[in-house]
């Protein structure tokens, strides 16, 4: 590979209130929102993945508040999306989480005991918020998706990186 390649990975859809995506002032408008990850194939850094989508076991692992407020209407696992590109979680060199809500960090378990899973990049402020908020029963930070996962470790970054 001689140049950077970028691919948006389709991980399904969720139903959300439009006002949470774009300020409309209308709480009742509902839209389908895509769930995505970004795969970068870098000529020297290797395969870089940005976000992991929803958890494969979302039906049992998501709290009732999240399932009611953000129903998953179409699901594709990060493992399947990577397989569609001829890759597996073990082929990812760097994993970056934009933030740790369930629909961005839900596939993190797929990277247990991989090179990328051993060194997940996340903002220090975001990790602090996730650790604090994960204990709340209706939190979008679902503890089982990121807390104390075997073979997963976080490397925090601050500012420009």
C-alpha positions, 0 to 999 in steps of 0.5 A: 500500500503506497497511499492512505485509504479511507473507508466508512464501515456500515454498522447498521442503523438506530432510531433517534430523536432528530433533535439529538443530532441537529437542534430542531426544537421539535422533540417528537421528530424521529429519524434513522441514524447510521452507525459507522466506523472509519477504517484507515489503511495507512502506508506506515502505521497500518490499519487504524480503526475509529470506533467499533459500533454497537455490541453484538449482544446489544439485546441483552447487554444494553440497559432498557433506557438505551434500548427504548431511547435508541433502538437498534433497527439494523445491526452489523458487527464490527467483526463482520464489517472488517471481514467484508474488507478482508480483515479481522480485529487482529489485523487492526494496528491502532484503535481509537474511540471518539467517545465511549457511548454504547454505540461507539464502544460496543464492539470493543470486546471484539478486540480483546487480546489483540494488538489494538485492544491492548492500546486503545486510544481515548481522550482522558476527559472521556475516559474519566466521564465514562468511569463516573457515568457508568454507574448510573442506571440509564447511562449511555456509558454501559459498564460491561462494554468497556470496564475491566475487559480482559485484554483491553487497555486504554491509553489516554490522550489530551489536547492535540495528538 
